[in-house]
């Protein structure tokens, strides 16, 4: 069965989006993924405990929250949860059952983003803020929480799109994280402008007097750019869903 289109009468988003949201959480939030997220969060807290006793405790706290938390923990958590959220529906050929109802496909894109974001904010922002407190630098707690939420929004939307568009979206997401975010972003200001980490680290830098590498963006851009990336990627996800024929 291909090329199924919604009927002329459409269901209101306030009715369909919550249904899709609950369905995606129930179907994709597996025990294995939650265990993985908890382990990543536990590693962050452990690092914060270990750096507390260092001679330069602030440098250790910035390493825990910045280099591990924002550069590794947040994007990995987003990749782990967002990439299969819609990708598995395509792979398992389950989208056809959603298109049988008169539902605009952007409803599913919004519901998927909301499902990923609400889970990730809880399992990443709370440990990040706790890590700042455990390390002994409460001034980092709010910037760390804000940077985490912005990172969750941007990475989740991007990885949702990659998982939907490409069967190998997981590997593409890992390649972006490893090669671009951790290699090319360090080559100069030009590549760094296309790296989410530079914007998130700029937000974190507001909680300290120290200079953080790559935190060279303006205060406005450090908030606007991740939100713009999240909005654009979610819109593209809706567009891809709208053009997709399902089996």
N, C-alpha and C positions, 0 to 999 in steps of 0.2 A: 504494500500500500504506500503510495508516494503522493506528494503534492497536496496533502490535506490542508484546507484553508478554513479558518474560523467562519462561522455563519455570520450573517449581517448583524444580528442582534448580539451585542457583546455584554459580558458580565462586568459589573463595576469592579474596579481594582480593590476597593475596600473589602470585597467579598472573596476575590480569588487570591490576592497576594498572601493573606494570612493562611489560607489553605495550602498553598504551595510552600510557604515558609515552614509550616509544621511537617509537611510531607518530606521536605528535603532534610530537615533536622533529624527526623526519625530514620530516614533511609541511609543517610550518608555519615551521620555522627556515630561512627562505630566505636566499639570498645578499644580496638587497637589504635585508632587515631587519638582517642582521648588519653590513652596511656603514653603515647609518644609526646603529646603536648605537655602532660604533667611532668615527664622526664626532662624535657627541655626547660620547663619552668624551675624544676628542682635544681638543675645544674646552675641556673642563674643565682638562685638563693645561696647555694653552696659557695659559689665564687665570691659573692658579697660577704659571706662569713669569713672566708679565708683572707680577703684583702683588708679586712677591718684592722688586723693587727700589724699591717705593713708600716714601714717607716714613712712612706709617702702614701697614706691611706686614700687621699683624694684621687691620686693617679690610679690607684687600684679600683676605686669606685667608678671612675670614668671608663676604665677598661671593662668592668663588669656590665655597666649599663649601656655604654656606647658600642664598644667593639664586639662584645658578645650579644648584648640584648638587642640593640637596634640593627646591627649589621648581620647578625646570624639568627638569633632566636625568633624575632618577629617575622622576617621573610620566610624562614623555614616553616614556622607554624602556619603561616598563610598558605604556603605551597602545599603543605600536608593536607590541609582541609579544603582549600578553594579549588585546587586543580581537579579533584575527582567529583566535585559537587554537581556539575553539569556534564562533565566528560563521561562519567559512568552511565548517565541516562542515555547518552548517545551510543556508547559502546554496548550497552545492554538492550538497545532498541526499545526504550520505554517512553520516549518522547511522543510517540504516536498516540498513546493513551491520554496525554495531556491535550493534544490538538483536537481530539474528538469533541471537546467543549468549545463554545464560542468565546475563547479567551485570547486577547491580544498577547503576543509572545513577549512583549516587554514586561508584562506582569511577572513572568518567570524569572527574568533577568534581575528585576528588583528584589524579588523574594529570595533568590539565591545569594545576592550580595548581602541582604539583611541577615540571612541565616549564618553566613560565614562571619560577618562583622560582629554580630552580637556574641557569638561564642568566643571569638578570638580576643575581643576587648576584655572579656572576663579573665581569660587564661593567660593574657600577656600583660595588660596594664597593671593589674593588681600585683603580680610578682615584681614587675619593674619598679613600681613605687615602693614596695616592701624592700627591695634590694637597696634602694637609696637610703632608707631608714636604717636597715641592718648595717650598712657600711659606715654609718655615722654621719651622713650628709643629707639632712632633711631638705635643704634648699634644692636638691636635685629631684625631689619626689614629684613635684608638679610638672616641671619641664619633661621629666622622663615619662610621666603618664600621658602628657599631651603629645609628645613625639611618638609614643607607642600607638595611640589612637589614630594619628595621621598615617603612620606606617601601615597599620592594619587596613585602613580604608583603601590606600593606594595599592598595596601588594595584593590584597584580596581581590580587588576588581581586575587587576592585570592577570592574576593567575586563574581566575574564573574564565576570562576570555581565552587564555592559552589552552586551558583544559577542554573548552568547548570546541575551539577551532582546529586543534591539532591532536591527533592520537598520541603523539610523542610530546605533549605539552609539559609533562613533568620534567623531561630532560631539557627542554628549552628553558623552563623556569630555572632549573639548576644552573644551566649554562649562563643565563643572565646574571644570576646571583654571584657565581664564582668568577666568571671572566670579566663581566662589565663592572659590577659593583665593587669587586675587590682587586681588580687589576687595572683596567683601562681608566677607571675613575681617578686613579692616583697619578695619571700621566700629565695632568694639567687641568686648568680651570675649565677649558672647553668640554672635555669628556665628563668632568665632575658635574657640570650643569645638567647633564642627562642622567645623573645618578640620584636615586631617591635618598641614598644614605647622606648625601651632603646637606639636604634640606632637613632631614630628621636630626642630624648631629648639630645643625645650627640651632634648632629648638632646644636641644639639651644644653648647649653652651650658655644659654641664658641663665642657667642655674649655677654657674661657676665663673670665677675670674680667670680661669685657665683657658689657653688657646687649644681648641680641638682641631685636629687635622681634617681638612676638607669642609669644615663648618664655615664656609665663605659666602653663604647666601644672605640676602636681606631678611629682616624679621617678617616682613609681609610675604615675601616669596616662599619662605620656609613653611608657611601655613597654606597659602593659596595653591602652590604647585601640587602638593600631594592630593589636595581636594579636587583639583582640576583633573589630575590623572585618574582618580577614582571615578569621577563623573564621566569622563571620556571613555574609559574602558568599559563601564557599565552600559553606556549608550551603544558602544560597538558590539557588546554581547547581545543586546536586544536586537540590533541590526542583523547580526549573524543568525540569531534564532529566527528572525522574520524571513530570511532568505533560504532557510534550510528545508530541504525535503526529507521526511523521515520515513523509515521503513516500518 
